[in-house]
Amino acid sequence: KRGIEKRGTSISDWCDLYGRSGEYQKDLKVYGKEGKPCGVCGSFIKRVRQSGRSTYYCPLCQE
């Protein structure tokens, strides 16, 4: 629900009919943070590629 209220995530140049980009990307906790510490446990964020897309995760919190 919150993602819809914030018009989704605009990592690149997407915008809605009114020219506004999404704001939900500000709430993402690990996206694009490979090698940085997890905000919960301090473990380093990992990235895996699947079918040409990236997935970021904490190896301890999301075991």
Contacts in CASP RR format, 6 or more apart in sequence:
PFRMAT RR
TARGET T0000
AUTHOR 0000-0000-0000
METHOD contacts of the structure
MODEL  1
KRGIEKRGTSISDWCDLYGRSGEYQKDLKVYGKEGKPCGVCGSFIKRVRQ
SGRSTYYCPLCQE
2 24 0 8 1.000
2 27 0 8 1.000
3 9 0 8 1.000
3 24 0 8 1.000
3 27 0 8 1.000
6 22 0 8 1.000
6 23 0 8 1.000
6 24 0 8 1.000
6 26 0 8 1.000
6 27 0 8 1.000
7 16 0 8 1.000
7 20 0 8 1.000
7 21 0 8 1.000
7 22 0 8 1.000
7 23 0 8 1.000
7 24 0 8 1.000
8 22 0 8 1.000
8 23 0 8 1.000
8 24 0 8 1.000
8 25 0 8 1.000
9 22 0 8 1.000
9 24 0 8 1.000
9 25 0 8 1.000
9 28 0 8 1.000
9 31 0 8 1.000
10 21 0 8 1.000
10 22 0 8 1.000
10 23 0 8 1.000
10 25 0 8 1.000
11 25 0 8 1.000
11 31 0 8 1.000
13 21 0 8 1.000
14 21 0 8 1.000
14 22 0 8 1.000
15 21 0 8 1.000
15 22 0 8 1.000
16 22 0 8 1.000
25 31 0 8 1.000
29 39 0 8 1.000
30 38 0 8 1.000
30 45 0 8 1.000
30 56 0 8 1.000
30 57 0 8 1.000
30 58 0 8 1.000
31 56 0 8 1.000
32 45 0 8 1.000
32 47 0 8 1.000
32 54 0 8 1.000
32 56 0 8 1.000
33 45 0 8 1.000
33 56 0 8 1.000
34 45 0 8 1.000
34 46 0 8 1.000
34 47 0 8 1.000
34 56 0 8 1.000
35 44 0 8 1.000
35 45 0 8 1.000
35 46 0 8 1.000
36 44 0 8 1.000
36 45 0 8 1.000
37 43 0 8 1.000
37 44 0 8 1.000
37 45 0 8 1.000
38 44 0 8 1.000
38 45 0 8 1.000
38 58 0 8 1.000
38 60 0 8 1.000
38 61 0 8 1.000
40 58 0 8 1.000
40 61 0 8 1.000
41 58 0 8 1.000
41 60 0 8 1.000
41 61 0 8 1.000
42 58 0 8 1.000
42 60 0 8 1.000
43 58 0 8 1.000
43 59 0 8 1.000
43 60 0 8 1.000
43 61 0 8 1.000
44 59 0 8 1.000
45 56 0 8 1.000
45 57 0 8 1.000
45 58 0 8 1.000
46 56 0 8 1.000
46 57 0 8 1.000
46 58 0 8 1.000
46 59 0 8 1.000
47 54 0 8 1.000
47 55 0 8 1.000
47 56 0 8 1.000
48 54 0 8 1.000
48 55 0 8 1.000
48 57 0 8 1.000
49 55 0 8 1.000
END
